[in-house]
Amino acid sequence: MTRTMRLSMILATVLTASTAARAEGGSISINARVRTLCTAEIKAAPSAIFDKGLNRVGELIELCNSVEGYRLVVKHSEMSQGAYWLLDGIPIDVEKSSDVTVLVDSTQPAYRQRHLALYLPEPISERFPFVLYAEPKGMVF
């Protein structure tokens, strides 16, 4: 059964119950709880080589339905002084002694698609792993 058919059946049941309740002078109440969902995904550039200068990382897709907002965090290896992330052209500094950078600190839910790049003052010779994650603020259902 498709999602559309299930939603149609639920709606028809609610409308029927609502009409019957009105005819009898009563009321009906429906409550629902939606699961909190926060995700971040990068559609990587064809060849994300981390050379000196600007490196295109890829398209970032972020989604979080937390009413109180979310943080989008990237955990990475330590980088040299002067390195920074670019999120839709806006620079976000990387602290030299830190392996975590907060890219977004939002106070509301959002669905966005943005471009992510990384500027390096010197190339990274070894493998450069990084982990991107979104964490909801407030209550999680």
VOPAGU-2260 file (C-alpha; in pm, 1 decimal, decimal comma):
REM VOPAGU-2260
SITE   aa  ch    i         X         Y         Z
SITE  MET   A    0       0,0       0,0       0,0
SITE  THR   A    1     147,7     333,2     -99,1
SITE  ARG   A    2     201,6     618,9     141,4
SITE  THR   A    3     -54,7     830,6     -45,5
SITE  MET   A    4    -320,2     560,5     -13,4
SITE  ARG   A    5    -252,3     523,7     361,1
SITE  LEU   A    6    -277,8     899,0     413,6
SITE  SER   A    7    -603,2     907,5     213,4
SITE  MET   A    8    -750,9     629,4     426,0
SITE  ILE   A    9    -651,2     805,3     749,4
SITE  LEU   A   10    -799,0    1133,1     626,3
SITE  ALA   A   11   -1123,9     963,4     524,4
SITE  THR   A   12   -1150,1     798,4     868,0
SITE  VAL   A   13   -1088,2    1128,4    1044,4
SITE  LEU   A   14   -1344,8    1312,5     831,2
SITE  THR   A   15   -1605,4    1040,3     889,2
SITE  ALA   A   16   -1540,3    1040,7    1265,3
SITE  SER   A   17   -1544,2    1421,2    1271,3
SITE  THR   A   18   -1882,3    1433,7    1091,2
SITE  ALA   A   19   -2030,1    1172,2    1325,8
SITE  ALA   A   20   -1896,7    1354,7    1632,1
SITE  ARG   A   21   -2045,7    1685,6    1513,5
SITE  ALA   A   22   -2383,9    1519,1    1454,1
SITE  GLU   A   23   -2381,3    1391,2    1813,9
SITE  GLY   A   24   -2255,1    1725,6    1949,2
SITE  GLY   A   25   -1911,0    1586,7    2045,7
SITE  SER   A   26   -1562,2    1654,8    1928,4
SITE  ILE   A   27   -1260,8    1458,7    1815,1
SITE  SER   A   28    -893,3    1524,5    1881,2
SITE  ILE   A   29    -592,3    1381,3    1702,4
SITE  ASN   A   30    -239,9    1404,1    1843,6
SITE  ALA   A   31      81,7    1295,1    1676,2
SITE  ARG   A   32     448,3    1295,4    1762,2
SITE  VAL   A   33     698,2    1330,0    1479,2
SITE  ARG   A   34    1040,3    1174,8    1525,8
SITE  THR   A   35    1328,8    1425,0    1541,5
SITE  LEU   A   36    1543,0    1396,1    1232,3
SITE  CYS   A   37    1877,7    1569,0    1177,9
SITE  THR   A   38    2100,1    1466,9     888,9
SITE  ALA   A   39    2390,9    1607,8     693,3
SITE  GLU   A   40    2518,0    1465,1     367,5
SITE  ILE   A   41    2789,7    1567,6     125,0
SITE  LYS   A   42    2763,7    1488,3    -240,6
SITE  ALA   A   43    3139,9    1487,1    -295,9
SITE  ALA   A   44    3324,0    1664,6    -571,9
SITE  PRO   A   45    3459,8    1428,9    -842,3
SITE  SER   A   46    3814,6    1451,2    -706,6
SITE  ALA   A   47    3842,9    1614,0    -367,4
SITE  ILE   A   48    4221,2    1658,0    -351,4
SITE  PHE   A   49    4338,6    1863,8     -58,8
SITE  ASP   A   50    4605,9    2082,7    -214,3
SITE  LYS   A   51    4725,0    2426,0    -114,1
SITE  GLY   A   52    4451,8    2681,9    -185,8
SITE  LEU   A   53    4079,2    2640,9    -232,7
SITE  ASN   A   54    3947,7    2282,7    -252,5
SITE  ARG   A   55    3588,3    2213,4    -352,4
SITE  VAL   A   56    3449,7    1951,0    -113,9
SITE  GLY   A   57    3101,5    1915,7    -263,0
SITE  GLU   A   58    2734,4    1995,3    -218,0
SITE  LEU   A   59    2616,7    1986,6     142,3
SITE  ILE   A   60    2257,5    1884,9     212,3
SITE  GLU   A   61    2136,8    1953,0     565,7
SITE  LEU   A   62    1799,5    1865,6     714,6
SITE  CYS   A   63    1682,7    1905,1    1072,3
SITE  ASN   A   64    1323,5    1927,9    1197,7
SITE  SER   A   65    1413,5    2011,0    1559,4
SITE  VAL   A   66    1196,4    2306,5    1666,7
SITE  GLU   A   67    1481,2    2453,5    1873,0
SITE  GLY   A   68    1733,5    2428,8    1590,2
SITE  TYR   A   69    2052,4    2234,2    1534,9
SITE  ARG   A   70    2430,2    2246,9    1502,1
SITE  LEU   A   71    2617,4    2124,7    1198,3
SITE  VAL   A   72    2963,2    2007,1    1301,4
SITE  VAL   A   73    3262,7    1876,7    1109,1
SITE  LYS   A   74    3523,8    1667,7    1288,0
SITE  HIS   A   75    3858,6    1664,5    1109,3
SITE  SER   A   76    4234,3    1630,2    1152,1
SITE  GLU   A   77    4419,4    1927,8    1290,6
SITE  MET   A   78    4500,8    2179,4    1017,9
SITE  SER   A   79    4762,5    2451,3     989,5
SITE  GLN   A   80    4699,2    2813,4    1090,0
SITE  GLY   A   81    4498,4    2999,8     826,6
SITE  ALA   A   82    4282,4    2707,6     713,3
SITE  TYR   A   83    3908,9    2772,0     686,8
SITE  TRP   A   84    3588,6    2617,1     557,3
SITE  LEU   A   85    3370,5    2803,6     307,5
SITE  LEU   A   86    2997,2    2745,5     333,7
SITE  ASP   A   87    2825,0    2913,5      37,7
SITE  GLY   A   88    3123,1    3148,6      16,9
SITE  ILE   A   89    3114,7    3245,2     385,5
SITE  PRO   A   90    3444,5    3166,4     562,4
SITE  ILE   A   91    3441,8    2971,0     888,9
SITE  ASP   A   92    3779,5    2967,7    1061,9
SITE  VAL   A   93    3942,7    2647,9    1180,7
SITE  GLU   A   94    4125,9    2675,4    1510,5
SITE  LYS   A   95    4477,8    2534,9    1478,4
SITE  SER   A   96    4463,8    2321,4    1793,7
SITE  SER   A   97    4107,0    2198,7    1737,7
SITE  ASP   A   98    3978,3    1900,1    1544,2
SITE  VAL   A   99    3615,3    2019,4    1545,4
SITE  THR   A  100    3454,5    2310,1    1359,3
SITE  VAL   A  101    3092,3    2422,3    1396,9
SITE  LEU   A  102    2968,7    2513,6    1048,9
SITE  VAL   A  103    2610,0    2603,7    1145,9
SITE  ASP   A  104    2451,0    2694,9    1479,6
SITE  SER   A  105    2082,5    2747,1    1400,1
SITE  THR   A  106    1790,8    2828,5    1628,9
SITE  GLN   A  107    1526,5    2690,5    1392,2
SITE  PRO   A  108    1460,7    2384,2    1176,5
SITE  ALA   A  109    1584,6    2391,2     818,9
SITE  TYR   A  110    1637,6    2210,2     492,3
SITE  ARG   A  111    1922,6    2357,3     289,4
SITE  GLN   A  112    2153,5    2275,2       2,4
SITE  ARG   A  113    2484,1    2460,4       4,0
SITE  HIS   A  114    2833,5    2446,0    -140,1
SITE  LEU   A  115    3117,8    2343,3      89,5
SITE  ALA   A  116    3484,9    2414,5      24,3
SITE  LEU   A  117    3803,8    2407,7     226,9
SITE  TYR   A  118    4091,6    2654,7     200,0
SITE  LEU   A  119    4433,3    2522,8     301,1
SITE  PRO   A  120    4743,4    2743,2     335,5
SITE  GLU   A  121    4955,3    2431,8     270,1
SITE  PRO   A  122    4870,9    2092,1     120,3
SITE  ILE   A  123    4775,5    1794,6     334,0
SITE  SER   A  124    4997,4    1508,1     228,7
SITE  GLU   A  125    4835,1    1226,5     424,0
SITE  ARG   A  126    4478,4    1106,5     395,3
SITE  PHE   A  127    4235,9    1370,9     525,3
SITE  PRO   A  128    3932,8    1207,7     684,1
SITE  PHE   A  129    3651,3    1423,1     813,5
SITE  VAL   A  130    3311,6    1343,0     960,1
SITE  LEU   A  131    3013,5    1572,4     920,0
SITE  TYR   A  132    2715,3    1543,7    1150,7
SITE  ALA   A  133    2404,9    1738,1    1256,1
SITE  GLU   A  134    2294,7    1745,9    1617,9
SITE  PRO   A  135    1950,0    1867,3    1723,6
SITE  LYS   A  136    1900,9    2116,0    2003,9
SITE  GLY   A  137    1630,6    2076,3    2267,5
SITE  MET   A  138    1406,2    1773,3    2313,2
SITE  VAL   A  139    1455,6    1476,9    2082,4
SITE  PHE   A  140    1162,7    1249,9    1998,1
